[in-house]
Amino acid sequence: MTTNVTAIETPWSSVGYLTYKRTYSRRKADGTLEEFPDTITRILDSCRDQLNVGFTEDEEQRLANYLASLKGTVAGRFLWQMGTDTVGRLGLASLQNCAFVTVDDPVRPFTWAFDMLMLGSGVGYNIQRENVDKLPPVLQNFKAPVRVDSPDADFIVPDTREGWVHLLHHTLSTAFYNRDSYKPGFTYSTHCVRSKGAPIKGFGGVASGPEDLVRGIEQISRLLEQRRGRKLRPINCLDIMNIIGSVVVAGNVRRSAQIAIGDCDDVEYLGAKNWAKGGIPNWRAMSNNSVVCNDINKLPEAFWKTYEGGSEPYGLINLELARSCGRLGETQYPDPDVQGFNPCAEQSLANFETCCLAEVYLSNITSYVELIDVLKLLYRVNKHSLRLPCHHKETEAIVHKNMRMGIGVTGYLQATEEQRSWLKSAYEELRAYDKEYSAQHGWPISIKLATVKPSGTLSLLPGVTPGVHPGYAQYMIRRIRIAADNPLVQQCRDHGYPVEYVRGFDGKDDHSTVVVEFPFAYPVGSVLAEHVTAIDQLNWIERLQREWSDNSVSCTVYYKAEELPAIREHLKKKYNNTFKTVSFLLHSDHGFDQAPFEEITKEEYDRRVASSRLITGGEVELEVDMSECAGGACPIR
């Protein structure tokens, strides 16, 4: 089959093309990077040759047109990985956006999370006391492994993803199990791990070298030594996961996204990100943190302390509601095995489960008929991807059972009321189509189909308001993180964009990553955060949870400090039966340095535009930095 998309002019935003080149464009055999038509062709080839979707020539051309005109898109993971050998080798895990694990074992949840993070999935984990209490105490004789520069070491770390995971497995096993194969204080050598900067042919990008892995193992070992003879606490499990995330962020082109889910009355956990207190390790920036709250009336006052400034506000997770229904009021699709959520909290997940996403740019859709066509084509790509095998058999089993996906909508607040009104009926058509399509192929129906995610990176492509969020401001600085040694950094400087190193919470520069500042503006007339209240935003979440999303609606609600009493009163009335997940962030005075968004005046915007030169087609040659949830937090947060 052949398709023609070169005639379609893609409606990039001011940072859209650069974002595409940074995040999704792969290097071709001739050494140059893909342009968007190349990426679309790679996706279509993968649909045919890897996923066996079975599109007709007409369906393939329609999907190509929708992708090129930014009416809909496969997930960022798919944009990056489809058509590569990685899909053939790893199957399911190579394309999954979201992953989740319950921390009720001292080894497996951590090694599984490490593996999935290195493969590019965001990982959520439940560290409630009822789960962490199942872990045995750390052995009294535990000794940290010792790195030696010798081929005679007890363990030679292979130069593979599996090798890194195995080193973590060996370290944790010696801390909890007395077995001959697990020697306390074992020695290991990293002389086989390729040096920093060496190319990686499979996943793409360049190697980070062994030092970040060694640092992470040392930090985890020190933590375990401090708990000899005692059980780990939830805060310790958070730290281990966060350290793992920091290793992944430092390595290659992967970025680590995590969500920790703990108890709402765990005071130690609630204070884990109280940056104003000082002495908080930088690695705790690796996760969004939320608490399980099934009844708002049982939420302790200590939770709201995180909303008063200084500490990072925690999100709320309503597991009982997530288990009981799909869209609000629809109990015919229960989800009883849900244990937690993905890092941006739009996808409910069972233990060891993963799922895939897709996106519809609602404000770019011209008719209800077009919306249905886009949805069905994206659905088929997702459905077939969920049938791939997985190297983690417990993951393969739960994914093949639930067939969970999340087709999201973005640009909701830029869409017209007519466009928004299509969603309720569109979901019902999609649900009916899933039943029919699944029966034709002898597959289970999907336990969940629809979602609303933050859509931080994909929404930058056309410049629409992300997910159900209002525009942060009419004119703003949009900061994007890029690996410091990426050739794009110098190109950004050459084009007049300010570049600086990422600053840690300890005030020190992280020389591995930079932030680049771009001037960004939404179309005049867009719904902006300054025009709406926190209650307005909560009402939009409720509407989408009722009309579209059978998973959850991920939205970080912007609020002003004086709105807290109204927020608490609204949640008291509505939370238990309305919100599966929700999080909040002060619109300003939030305390974040180098925040993703910063409001500026029109004059400052015009000055920055005049002093920079737009990066356009054919100008960018770089190594890819896939960062849909860069730096550990959701793009919005």
PAMARNU-998008 format. One line per 4 residues: their letters; for each residue z, x, y of C-alpha. Coordinates in pm, 1 decimal. Layout:
BEGIN
a) Z X Y ~ ...
END
This chain:
BEGIN
mttn) 0.0 0.0 0.0 ~ -64.0 112.8 355.3 ~ 102.5 -12.2 672.3 ~ 25.4 41.9 1038.2
vtai) 316.7 67.9 1280.4 ~ 182.9 329.7 1521.3 ~ 36.5 58.2 1743.9 ~ 381.2 -94.1 1806.4
etpw) 568.5 45.4 2106.0 ~ 933.2 72.9 2002.5 ~ 1163.3 -60.2 2279.7 ~ 1396.0 242.2 2299.3
ssvg) 1692.3 242.7 2538.0 ~ 1755.8 541.9 2766.4 ~ 1938.5 713.8 2478.5 ~ 1765.9 531.7 2192.7
ylty) 1499.1 782.0 2098.8 ~ 1738.3 1076.3 2122.5 ~ 1991.9 886.4 1911.2 ~ 1726.4 819.1 1648.9
krty) 1620.5 1185.5 1639.7 ~ 1979.6 1308.5 1623.7 ~ 2094.4 1066.6 1359.7 ~ 1814.0 944.0 1136.3
srrk) 1503.8 1165.2 1162.1 ~ 1453.4 1397.0 864.3 ~ 1264.3 1724.4 850.6 ~ 922.4 1693.4 688.3
adgt) 750.0 1933.7 451.8 ~ 564.1 2097.0 741.1 ~ 893.8 2181.6 912.5 ~ 873.2 1923.2 1191.1
leef) 1102.4 1625.6 1230.0 ~ 990.7 1272.3 1157.9 ~ 882.1 1035.8 1428.9 ~ 984.1 672.0 1387.3
pdti) 662.4 563.5 1206.4 ~ 726.2 844.8 954.2 ~ 1080.7 718.3 893.6 ~ 954.9 362.2 844.6
tril) 694.2 482.8 595.4 ~ 964.8 672.5 404.1 ~ 1176.0 354.9 389.2 ~ 888.3 144.9 261.2
dscr) 798.0 405.6 -0.6 ~ 1160.0 403.1 -117.5 ~ 1161.6 22.9 -141.4 ~ 865.4 50.9 -376.0
dqln) 940.7 366.1 -575.2 ~ 1323.3 391.6 -579.0 ~ 1458.8 39.3 -535.9 ~ 1174.4 -152.3 -703.0
vgft) 1196.1 -431.2 -445.7 ~ 845.9 -554.6 -523.3 ~ 729.4 -637.3 -173.8 ~ 376.8 -772.2 -143.6
edee) 143.3 -591.2 96.1 ~ 198.9 -863.3 354.8 ~ 578.8 -850.2 317.5 ~ 573.8 -473.8 352.5
qrla) 370.9 -494.3 672.7 ~ 603.0 -760.1 817.7 ~ 910.1 -548.5 742.9 ~ 741.1 -245.4 899.4
nyla) 670.1 -445.8 1213.6 ~ 1028.1 -572.2 1237.2 ~ 1165.0 -220.3 1199.2 ~ 925.1 -70.4 1454.6
slkg) 992.2 -340.1 1713.6 ~ 1372.3 -320.6 1659.1 ~ 1412.3 -681.5 1551.9 ~ 1601.8 -574.4 1242.1
tvag) 1689.7 -258.1 1055.7 ~ 1825.2 -133.5 729.5 ~ 2160.9 40.0 759.0 ~ 2188.2 381.7 916.6
rflw) 2269.6 523.4 572.4 ~ 1940.0 383.6 445.1 ~ 1746.4 519.0 745.2 ~ 1879.3 865.3 665.6
qmgt) 1871.8 872.7 285.2 ~ 1596.8 643.6 154.7 ~ 1309.0 828.5 -0.9 ~ 1508.3 1146.2 -65.9
dtvg) 1589.1 1309.9 -398.0 ~ 1956.0 1231.4 -332.2 ~ 1891.7 863.7 -406.4 ~ 1736.0 961.0 -738.3
rlgl) 2028.6 1186.9 -829.4 ~ 2323.4 981.5 -704.2 ~ 2190.4 628.4 -690.6 ~ 2439.1 377.9 -553.8
aslq) 2669.5 621.4 -376.3 ~ 2387.2 776.0 -173.9 ~ 2318.8 451.0 14.5 ~ 2659.4 286.1 50.4
ncaf) 2803.7 249.3 399.7 ~ 3147.3 125.4 309.0 ~ 3404.2 228.2 50.9 ~ 3768.3 149.2 -22.6
vtvd) 4046.0 272.1 -249.9 ~ 4410.4 182.5 -311.9 ~ 4650.8 478.2 -308.3 ~ 4850.1 399.4 -622.9
dpvr) 4780.3 722.9 -812.3 ~ 4859.4 1080.0 -701.1 ~ 4513.4 1225.6 -765.5 ~ 4221.8 987.0 -818.8
pftw) 4225.9 794.7 -486.9 ~ 4220.5 1119.6 -287.9 ~ 3945.6 1289.7 -486.2 ~ 3736.3 970.8 -490.7
afdm) 3774.7 936.9 -113.9 ~ 3682.7 1305.1 -62.6 ~ 3367.1 1260.8 -268.9 ~ 3259.6 938.3 -96.9
lmlg) 3326.5 1080.6 249.8 ~ 3113.4 1385.2 173.4 ~ 2836.8 1150.2 62.9 ~ 2853.3 980.2 402.9
sgvg) 3041.0 658.7 325.9 ~ 3323.3 546.1 547.4 ~ 3640.8 507.2 340.7 ~ 3930.7 268.3 379.8
yniq) 4256.1 311.3 189.1 ~ 4565.7 102.1 137.5 ~ 4891.6 295.1 174.5 ~ 5135.1 5.5 166.7
renv) 5469.7 96.3 12.6 ~ 5409.1 -127.3 -290.9 ~ 5116.8 98.9 -381.1 ~ 5247.4 440.8 -276.6
dklp) 5576.2 377.8 -461.5 ~ 5379.0 395.6 -787.9 ~ 5319.8 769.2 -736.7 ~ 5548.8 1008.8 -927.6
pvlq) 5759.2 1266.5 -740.0 ~ 5610.3 1601.8 -648.4 ~ 5715.6 1855.6 -912.7 ~ 5999.4 2092.7 -826.3
nfka) 5794.6 2388.2 -948.0 ~ 5487.6 2308.8 -740.8 ~ 5337.7 2615.6 -576.2 ~ 5042.6 2618.7 -343.4
pvrv) 4718.2 2757.6 -489.7 ~ 4632.2 3107.1 -372.5 ~ 4286.6 3206.6 -251.4 ~ 4176.6 3545.7 -380.3
dspd) 3857.5 3742.7 -331.9 ~ 3800.4 3808.5 -699.6 ~ 3571.6 3682.5 -975.9 ~ 3880.0 3687.3 -1202.2
adfi) 4045.4 3394.5 -1024.0 ~ 4175.0 3103.7 -1230.2 ~ 3918.5 2877.0 -1067.8 ~ 3585.6 2973.8 -916.0
vpdt) 3485.5 2703.8 -666.7 ~ 3122.7 2605.4 -736.4 ~ 2890.0 2579.9 -437.9 ~ 2860.4 2203.0 -476.1
regw) 3018.9 1885.1 -349.3 ~ 3170.5 1842.4 -694.3 ~ 3318.6 2192.5 -671.3 ~ 3506.3 2107.7 -352.3
vhll) 3634.3 1784.0 -506.4 ~ 3745.8 1969.0 -818.2 ~ 3951.9 2214.9 -612.7 ~ 4134.4 1922.7 -452.1
hhtl) 4178.5 1760.5 -794.7 ~ 4327.9 2082.4 -935.2 ~ 4563.1 2120.8 -636.1 ~ 4697.6 1764.9 -657.7
staf) 4726.6 1777.1 -1036.7 ~ 4948.0 2086.9 -1026.0 ~ 5174.1 1901.0 -780.8 ~ 5234.7 1601.9 -1007.6
ynrd) 5167.5 1691.6 -1372.0 ~ 5321.8 1952.0 -1605.0 ~ 5021.8 2040.1 -1818.9 ~ 4894.0 2368.6 -1954.3
sykp) 4563.1 2321.8 -1775.3 ~ 4738.5 2285.4 -1438.6 ~ 4904.1 2615.0 -1349.8 ~ 5141.0 2613.5 -1048.5
gfty) 5020.0 2857.0 -786.0 ~ 4682.3 2900.6 -953.9 ~ 4435.3 3134.8 -790.2 ~ 4091.7 3031.5 -672.4
sthc) 3791.8 3207.3 -528.9 ~ 3528.1 3076.9 -287.4 ~ 3291.3 3372.2 -322.6 ~ 3024.6 3141.0 -468.5
vrsk) 3036.6 2901.4 -170.7 ~ 2745.8 2973.0 60.3 ~ 2821.6 3112.6 402.4 ~ 2829.3 2915.7 725.3
gapi) 2484.0 2826.9 853.6 ~ 2300.7 2850.3 521.6 ~ 2053.6 2560.8 474.5 ~ 2135.3 2274.1 239.5
kgfg) 1817.1 2140.2 83.4 ~ 1952.6 1829.7 -87.1 ~ 2167.1 1638.9 160.0 ~ 2018.4 1815.4 460.4
gvas) 2157.8 2028.0 740.4 ~ 2344.1 2354.6 705.3 ~ 2656.1 2469.4 519.7 ~ 2989.5 2494.2 697.5
gped) 3113.3 2784.4 487.2 ~ 3432.5 2780.4 280.4 ~ 3690.1 2823.2 558.9 ~ 3733.0 2454.3 640.7
lvrg) 3789.6 2374.3 274.2 ~ 4046.7 2652.8 245.0 ~ 4223.9 2534.5 559.7 ~ 4243.5 2179.7 424.9
ieqi) 4381.2 2287.7 87.1 ~ 4646.1 2499.5 262.7 ~ 4751.1 2210.4 488.6 ~ 4774.9 1965.0 198.4
srll) 4968.3 2219.7 -8.1 ~ 5223.4 2275.1 270.2 ~ 5277.3 1901.4 289.6 ~ 5328.6 1878.5 -86.5
eqrr) 5571.9 2171.4 -84.1 ~ 5785.0 1986.6 170.4 ~ 5812.5 1692.4 -71.1 ~ 5913.9 1887.0 -387.1
grkl) 6133.0 1669.2 -608.0 ~ 6062.0 1360.4 -397.0 ~ 5794.4 1094.8 -380.0 ~ 5530.8 1091.6 -111.8
rpin) 5580.7 841.8 167.8 ~ 5293.6 638.2 316.4 ~ 5286.2 874.2 615.8 ~ 5229.9 1167.6 376.9
cldi) 4939.5 987.1 210.5 ~ 4794.8 917.3 554.6 ~ 4815.2 1287.8 636.8 ~ 4648.0 1394.1 311.9
mnii) 4361.5 1151.9 371.2 ~ 4330.1 1260.5 733.5 ~ 4322.0 1628.6 635.8 ~ 4048.7 1548.5 384.0
gsvv) 3861.2 1376.7 664.7 ~ 3897.3 1678.5 891.3 ~ 3743.9 1898.8 622.0 ~ 3450.7 1660.7 587.5
vagn) 3394.4 1639.6 964.4 ~ 3385.2 2017.2 988.5 ~ 3130.3 2048.3 708.6 ~ 2752.5 2015.5 711.8
vrrs) 2599.4 1704.0 875.8 ~ 2856.6 1456.1 744.3 ~ 3100.5 1274.2 968.7 ~ 3420.4 1122.0 839.9
aqia) 3516.3 759.6 907.6 ~ 3846.1 625.3 774.3 ~ 4076.8 328.3 808.4 ~ 4438.1 346.1 692.1
igdc) 4602.4 16.0 600.2 ~ 4981.5 14.4 587.6 ~ 5282.8 -213.4 619.0 ~ 5348.9 -380.2 951.3
ddve) 5719.4 -291.5 933.9 ~ 5668.7 76.5 847.1 ~ 5804.6 225.0 1169.5 ~ 5712.7 580.9 1070.8
ylga) 5353.8 473.9 1009.0 ~ 5340.5 275.9 1334.0 ~ 5432.4 591.7 1523.8 ~ 5178.3 812.2 1347.8
knwa) 4941.7 812.2 1648.4 ~ 5193.4 811.5 1932.3 ~ 5012.0 1090.7 2113.5 ~ 5236.1 1066.2 2420.3
kggi) 5535.4 1170.8 2211.6 ~ 5377.4 1506.4 2134.9 ~ 5385.5 1703.3 1812.8 ~ 5134.9 1474.6 1640.3
pnwr) 4884.5 1673.3 1428.3 ~ 4526.3 1650.8 1548.7 ~ 4403.2 1545.1 1205.3 ~ 4554.6 1198.5 1260.6
amsn) 4260.1 1126.7 1489.2 ~ 4053.2 1099.0 1169.7 ~ 4139.6 734.0 1101.2 ~ 4163.6 395.8 1260.9
nsvv) 4503.8 258.9 1161.3 ~ 4581.4 -104.0 1083.8 ~ 4861.3 -304.0 927.2 ~ 4861.7 -585.4 675.1
cndi) 4983.9 -903.1 841.2 ~ 4925.7 -1230.5 659.9 ~ 5167.7 -1424.5 880.4 ~ 5177.0 -1345.2 1251.4
nklp) 5531.1 -1480.6 1274.8 ~ 5651.4 -1192.1 1055.2 ~ 5498.3 -920.9 1272.9 ~ 5784.7 -704.6 1406.2
eafw) 5825.4 -617.6 1770.8 ~ 5771.1 -251.5 1684.3 ~ 5403.9 -331.1 1625.4 ~ 5350.9 -441.6 1984.0
ktye) 5503.2 -117.0 2111.1 ~ 5173.8 47.8 2018.3 ~ 5004.6 -172.6 2281.6 ~ 5212.3 -55.8 2575.3
ggse) 5031.0 273.7 2629.1 ~ 5081.8 623.5 2492.8 ~ 5035.0 519.8 2130.6 ~ 4705.2 404.9 1984.7
pygl) 4706.9 26.1 1923.5 ~ 4693.1 -65.7 1554.9 ~ 4464.6 -335.1 1415.8 ~ 4562.4 -638.8 1209.9
inle) 4447.5 -711.6 853.2 ~ 4491.0 -1060.4 705.5 ~ 4441.6 -1001.5 333.0 ~ 4539.4 -1354.5 229.6
lars) 4270.0 -1511.9 447.0 ~ 4012.2 -1256.2 333.4 ~ 4086.3 -1341.5 -29.6 ~ 4082.1 -1718.4 14.6
cgrl) 3752.0 -1789.1 191.2 ~ 3411.6 -1671.6 308.1 ~ 3322.5 -1833.2 637.6 ~ 3619.3 -2021.2 781.1
getq) 3670.5 -2343.3 588.6 ~ 3451.0 -2236.1 293.9 ~ 3676.3 -2181.6 -6.7 ~ 3399.1 -2204.7 -267.4
ypdp) 3348.0 -1828.6 -241.7 ~ 3695.4 -1678.6 -293.6 ~ 3738.8 -1302.1 -305.0 ~ 4065.3 -1257.1 -497.2
dvqg) 4035.0 -883.0 -569.3 ~ 4029.5 -775.8 -203.5 ~ 4275.2 -490.9 -139.0 ~ 4149.3 -369.2 198.8
fnpc) 3855.7 -305.5 429.0 ~ 3605.3 -43.0 535.9 ~ 3674.8 177.4 843.6 ~ 3541.9 -70.0 1098.8
aeqs) 3710.8 -360.8 915.3 ~ 3410.7 -591.3 880.5 ~ 3378.1 -562.6 500.8 ~ 3652.6 -677.9 265.1
lanf) 3660.5 -461.6 -47.6 ~ 3826.6 -431.3 -386.2 ~ 3969.1 -108.6 -527.6 ~ 3695.6 157.4 -569.4
etcc) 3435.2 -83.6 -430.5 ~ 3148.2 6.2 -199.7 ~ 2893.0 -209.0 -19.4 ~ 2580.4 -184.2 192.3
laev) 2486.2 -312.6 536.1 ~ 2182.5 -413.6 743.1 ~ 2139.7 -527.2 1101.3 ~ 1951.6 -794.6 1296.3
ylsn) 1899.2 -746.7 1670.2 ~ 1959.2 -1113.0 1751.3 ~ 1858.8 -1087.2 2116.8 ~ 1517.0 -948.9 2012.3
itsy) 1439.0 -1233.8 1768.5 ~ 1183.3 -1482.8 1904.8 ~ 1226.1 -1782.4 1671.3 ~ 1437.3 -1928.1 1391.5
veli) 1148.9 -1877.4 1148.9 ~ 1133.2 -1508.7 1242.5 ~ 1509.8 -1475.2 1194.8 ~ 1490.3 -1617.2 841.5
dvlk) 1202.6 -1384.9 754.1 ~ 1388.6 -1076.5 880.3 ~ 1704.0 -1179.4 692.4 ~ 1529.2 -1234.9 360.1
llyr) 1342.2 -904.8 373.2 ~ 1656.4 -707.7 458.6 ~ 1850.2 -900.3 194.0 ~ 1606.5 -791.8 -76.9
vnkh) 1637.1 -425.2 19.6 ~ 2015.9 -450.1 2.9 ~ 2024.2 -651.3 -319.2 ~ 1809.6 -404.2 -508.3
slrl) 2010.4 -107.7 -376.6 ~ 2326.1 -261.9 -521.1 ~ 2176.3 -247.3 -871.8 ~ 2148.5 132.8 -870.4
pchh) 2378.9 327.2 -1105.9 ~ 2678.9 521.6 -975.5 ~ 2839.8 846.3 -1091.1 ~ 3180.7 676.3 -1048.6
kete) 3180.7 421.6 -1329.0 ~ 3466.8 212.3 -1190.8 ~ 3266.1 182.0 -869.4 ~ 2948.1 88.2 -1052.7
aivh) 3135.3 -185.1 -1241.7 ~ 3289.0 -355.6 -937.4 ~ 2972.5 -325.8 -724.9 ~ 2749.8 -470.0 -998.3
knmr) 2999.9 -752.5 -1042.6 ~ 3039.5 -845.7 -674.1 ~ 2698.8 -740.4 -533.2 ~ 2864.5 -739.9 -191.4
mgig) 2655.0 -678.8 117.3 ~ 2689.5 -733.2 489.8 ~ 2386.4 -829.7 696.6 ~ 2510.0 -811.6 1052.5
vtgy) 2396.1 -934.5 1390.8 ~ 2413.9 -730.4 1709.2 ~ 2330.0 -803.4 2070.2 ~ 2514.8 -1134.6 2028.1
lqat) 2627.9 -1152.1 2389.7 ~ 2280.8 -1064.8 2514.2 ~ 2131.0 -1343.0 2303.5 ~ 2064.0 -1688.5 2441.6
eeqr) 2267.9 -1986.5 2330.8 ~ 1962.8 -2106.0 2137.7 ~ 1947.3 -1776.5 1945.9 ~ 2320.6 -1794.5 1869.0
swlk) 2285.4 -2153.3 1747.9 ~ 2047.5 -2041.2 1471.6 ~ 2312.6 -1846.0 1281.4 ~ 2497.9 -2130.9 1110.0
saye) 2185.5 -2270.5 943.2 ~ 2046.1 -1923.2 882.4 ~ 2354.2 -1831.3 677.2 ~ 2314.7 -2143.2 465.4
elra) 1947.5 -2060.7 400.1 ~ 2042.1 -1703.4 311.1 ~ 2313.0 -1823.2 70.0 ~ 2065.5 -2058.0 -101.0
ydke) 1807.7 -1778.5 -120.0 ~ 2063.2 -1546.4 -281.9 ~ 2134.3 -1801.0 -554.6 ~ 1765.1 -1844.4 -624.3
ysaq) 1677.8 -1473.7 -609.7 ~ 1977.9 -1369.5 -820.8 ~ 1891.5 -1624.3 -1088.9 ~ 1531.7 -1500.7 -1101.8
hgwp) 1652.4 -1145.3 -1171.7 ~ 1949.8 -1230.4 -1394.2 ~ 2197.6 -1082.4 -1144.5 ~ 2531.1 -1215.7 -1013.8
isik) 2519.2 -1391.4 -679.0 ~ 2661.8 -1181.5 -397.9 ~ 3028.4 -1253.2 -334.1 ~ 2963.6 -1186.5 36.2
latv) 2639.2 -1170.6 236.4 ~ 2697.8 -1163.9 612.4 ~ 2904.6 -968.4 860.8 ~ 2943.4 -857.2 1221.8
kpsg) 3007.6 -487.4 1263.1 ~ 3067.3 -277.0 1575.1 ~ 2714.5 -134.9 1550.6 ~ 2784.0 158.1 1777.6
tlsl) 2488.4 378.4 1686.0 ~ 2219.8 132.1 1577.9 ~ 2273.2 -76.7 1891.0 ~ 2203.4 229.0 2102.1
lpgv) 1843.6 233.7 1978.9 ~ 1732.6 -72.2 2182.3 ~ 2037.0 -62.0 2411.3 ~ 2179.0 -403.4 2318.9
tpgv) 2545.2 -493.4 2351.2 ~ 2704.2 -386.6 2019.4 ~ 2792.6 -655.0 1767.3 ~ 2994.5 -926.6 1941.7
hpgy) 3128.0 -687.7 2204.3 ~ 3053.8 -738.4 2570.8 ~ 2890.4 -451.6 2753.6 ~ 3157.4 -203.2 2853.7
aqym) 3024.3 -185.9 3209.3 ~ 2702.3 -239.4 3402.9 ~ 2669.9 134.9 3465.3 ~ 2848.5 393.2 3258.6
irri) 2855.3 734.4 3100.8 ~ 2778.1 714.5 2728.8 ~ 2923.6 1014.7 2546.6 ~ 2768.9 1119.0 2217.5
riaa) 2916.8 1379.8 1983.8 ~ 2691.1 1646.7 1836.6 ~ 2763.0 1954.8 1623.3 ~ 2799.3 2249.5 1860.1
dnpl) 2545.1 2466.5 1676.8 ~ 2281.0 2192.1 1674.9 ~ 1962.9 2298.5 1860.5 ~ 1970.1 1961.8 2036.1
vqqc) 2266.0 2079.8 2244.0 ~ 2056.2 2332.7 2434.5 ~ 1777.8 2077.0 2475.3 ~ 2028.3 1837.4 2630.6
rdhg) 2135.7 2110.1 2873.9 ~ 1772.0 2184.7 2953.0 ~ 1715.6 1817.5 3032.3 ~ 2011.3 1810.4 3271.4
ypve) 2274.5 1631.7 3061.4 ~ 2636.0 1758.8 3094.2 ~ 2773.0 1917.9 2776.1 ~ 3132.1 2016.9 2696.8
yvrg) 3341.0 2096.3 2390.5 ~ 3545.7 1821.0 2232.3 ~ 3910.5 1850.2 2334.2 ~ 4181.0 1792.5 2075.7
fdgk) 4496.8 1595.6 2144.2 ~ 4673.8 1929.7 2178.1 ~ 4449.3 2010.0 2473.2 ~ 4256.8 2281.0 2288.1
ddhs) 3879.1 2284.6 2261.8 ~ 3714.0 2216.5 1927.1 ~ 3428.8 2468.5 1929.5 ~ 3255.8 2300.5 1634.5
tvvv) 3163.3 1984.4 1826.4 ~ 3042.2 1900.2 2176.6 ~ 3009.1 1578.2 2371.5 ~ 2698.4 1512.4 2575.2
efpf) 2709.1 1270.6 2869.4 ~ 2419.5 1029.8 2927.1 ~ 2379.1 774.2 3205.4 ~ 2348.0 427.2 3051.5
aypv) 2299.5 79.0 3194.8 ~ 2276.9 -269.0 3046.8 ~ 2021.0 -517.2 3180.4 ~ 2141.8 -705.4 3485.9
gsvl) 2291.6 -1035.0 3369.0 ~ 2443.8 -896.7 3046.2 ~ 2793.1 -1017.0 2956.5 ~ 3029.0 -739.2 3063.1
aehv) 3391.6 -671.4 2975.0 ~ 3500.7 -715.3 3336.3 ~ 3364.3 -1072.5 3331.9 ~ 3556.0 -1192.1 3025.7
taid) 3913.5 -1222.3 2911.0 ~ 4062.5 -1110.1 2583.3 ~ 4087.3 -1477.7 2485.4 ~ 3712.9 -1521.6 2547.4
qlnw) 3648.6 -1236.9 2305.0 ~ 3883.8 -1384.5 2044.5 ~ 3700.9 -1716.4 2071.6 ~ 3365.7 -1545.7 2005.1
ierl) 3514.4 -1379.0 1696.9 ~ 3633.7 -1717.3 1572.8 ~ 3290.6 -1872.9 1627.4 ~ 3110.3 -1600.6 1435.3
qrew) 3368.4 -1612.4 1155.0 ~ 3303.5 -1984.9 1126.4 ~ 2924.9 -1988.7 1168.6 ~ 2796.8 -1658.8 1029.4
sdns) 3019.3 -1393.5 873.5 ~ 3161.4 -1455.5 528.0 ~ 3301.0 -1102.5 533.5 ~ 3484.0 -1038.2 860.2
vsct) 3396.7 -994.5 1226.7 ~ 3477.1 -645.6 1347.3 ~ 3556.9 -645.4 1716.0 ~ 3777.9 -421.5 1923.4
vyyk) 3894.9 -664.8 2190.1 ~ 3911.8 -510.6 2535.8 ~ 4226.7 -622.4 2714.9 ~ 4420.7 -561.1 3033.2
aeel) 4792.8 -488.3 3009.1 ~ 4881.2 -813.5 3185.3 ~ 4693.2 -1010.9 2914.9 ~ 4930.1 -914.8 2633.0
pair) 5150.5 -1228.1 2658.4 ~ 4841.0 -1452.9 2640.8 ~ 4704.8 -1255.3 2345.4 ~ 5031.3 -1288.8 2155.7
ehlk) 5048.0 -1662.0 2222.8 ~ 4687.2 -1713.0 2112.5 ~ 4742.9 -1520.0 1789.6 ~ 5063.2 -1714.7 1723.4
kkyn) 4856.7 -2035.2 1721.2 ~ 4539.1 -1911.9 1559.0 ~ 4582.1 -1588.3 1365.1 ~ 4692.2 -1698.4 1018.4
ntfk) 4393.3 -1926.8 952.6 ~ 4130.0 -1770.3 1178.6 ~ 4126.9 -1391.2 1189.2 ~ 4064.9 -1171.8 885.3
tvsf) 4071.8 -856.1 1098.4 ~ 4109.7 -783.1 1467.2 ~ 4192.6 -482.8 1684.2 ~ 4250.7 -424.2 2053.3
llhs) 4196.1 -151.0 2310.7 ~ 4292.7 -128.4 2676.8 ~ 3970.6 -152.4 2874.9 ~ 4092.0 127.5 3101.0
dhgf) 4403.9 345.2 3116.6 ~ 4375.4 370.7 2738.7 ~ 4465.8 739.6 2742.3 ~ 4159.7 863.2 2551.5
dqap) 4004.5 1180.3 2686.7 ~ 3625.1 1200.0 2653.1 ~ 3607.5 830.6 2559.0 ~ 3269.7 703.3 2433.0
feei) 3229.1 493.0 2749.3 ~ 3329.3 555.2 3110.1 ~ 3241.2 315.2 3389.7 ~ 3062.9 462.0 3692.1
tkee) 2912.8 325.2 4011.7 ~ 2543.8 249.4 4054.2 ~ 2526.2 541.6 4295.4 ~ 2668.5 779.8 4034.8
ydrr) 2434.7 633.9 3771.8 ~ 2134.2 685.9 3998.8 ~ 2247.6 1041.6 4074.0 ~ 2276.4 1127.2 3706.5
vass) 1939.1 971.1 3627.0 ~ 1777.8 1166.7 3908.7 ~ 1932.3 1495.4 3794.5 ~ 1827.6 1459.4 3429.6
rlit) 1503.4 1417.5 3240.6 ~ 1466.1 1159.2 2964.1 ~ 1416.5 1308.1 2618.0 ~ 1108.0 1137.2 2475.7
ggev) 878.1 1146.6 2173.8 ~ 769.2 1487.7 2051.7 ~ 1027.7 1685.7 2248.7 ~ 1318.1 1693.1 2004.7
elev) 1354.9 1938.0 1717.7 ~ 1703.5 1950.7 1571.1 ~ 1919.9 1940.3 1264.0 ~ 2049.4 1593.9 1192.7
dmse) 2406.2 1482.8 1266.1 ~ 2460.5 1148.1 1096.2 ~ 2749.2 988.0 1278.3 ~ 2749.8 610.1 1267.6
cagg) 3129.4 637.4 1276.8 ~ 3155.6 983.0 1428.1 ~ 3485.6 1160.4 1451.9 ~ 3672.4 922.5 1223.9
acpi) 3697.2 615.6 1444.8 ~ 3463.2 321.5 1477.4 ~ 3197.1 377.3 1743.4 ~ 3350.0 115.8 1974.0
r) 3698.4 263.5 1950.8
END
